[in-house]
Amino acid sequence: MSFLGILVVLAIIIIYLSIVIVQQGTVAVVTIFGKYSRVLGPGLNFKIPFIEVIYRRISIQNRSVELAFQAITADQANVNFKAMLVYSVLNQQEETIKNVAFKFIDEASFMQALIRTIEGSIRSFVATKRQSEILALRSEIIEHVKAQLDTLLESWGYHLTDLQLNDIAFDEVIMRSMAQVVASSNLKAAAENEGQALLITKTKAAEAEGNAIKISAEAEKTASQLRGQGVALFREEVAKGMAESAKVMTEAKLDASLILFSIWTEAIKHFAENGNGNVIFLDGSTEGMEKTMKQLLAVETMNSGSARIIVPPSDDAGRTTQGGSTPGGSTRR
């Protein structure tokens, strides 16, 4: 091979070693004899062969990792966490890229430090809480971790984009006891609701019954008043009619006992029609009828503004007793 050919081959090798292609979403850190030199961005770049060296290629895209660890609460309950962490390089500034490239010896060391830091932050928070509080503190745990890690991760050149606690679970024994507590609470609430509903139902029924009794009593009171007024009016009208009839018959010089005889026959007819087979004892003696007629004729001597009729009472056998009054008393107008 001629000297020219050798030069051509050396030139090709040098050009090849000088070309650096950086993928999109990635930057390359260049060192000279082990010392930081510069950062190469995505695309076609050139470096000095044998002098500049690509120390590390760093992805500036978001990265994620899943975590699974255990923590202990203040009341000594084991809590199992499953989390997903999303992080990325803070920015593409030179100082940030230098921190990412040189803070840790490799990517594995950085991931170990990051995971252990997050686990320690969550464990320190959980250790101050009781097991009954943990499930309701999901968002508070995340905020606590972010507040503690933001400054630390920035010093490493990274940024915590998101932290999600996908699962928070207790040991099986604790889960069963918690389920029993929830079930008993639900049963208690259901019993209380049922008792309240029954109380309301009975109260409403008692109120309705009381209102019905009140309405019935008012109606009975009104009916009794009306019946009393009707009886009083009936007796008043009977007294008027009998007094007027007795007066007319006296003026016509007729025997007023015809009035009693007419009433007597009408009464017997009414008893026969409506007696329903019952036995009724009546005083049909002449003495009783004469006494009643004397009382009716005495009405004529009273003022026209008032009238009084006294009907003689009868004994248990239905006979009229002397000097008595009717069980209903007297009727005044």
Beta strands, then each sheet from edge to edge (+ up, - down):
strand 1: 19-22
strand 2: 26-32
strand 3: 35-40
strand 4: 43-46
strand 5: 52-59
strand 6: 63-72
strand 7: 78-89
strand 8: 158-170
strand 9: 308-309
strand 10: 331-332
sheet 1: 1+ 4-
sheet 2: 3+ 2- 5+
sheet 3: 6+ 7- 8+
sheet 4: 9+ 10-
end
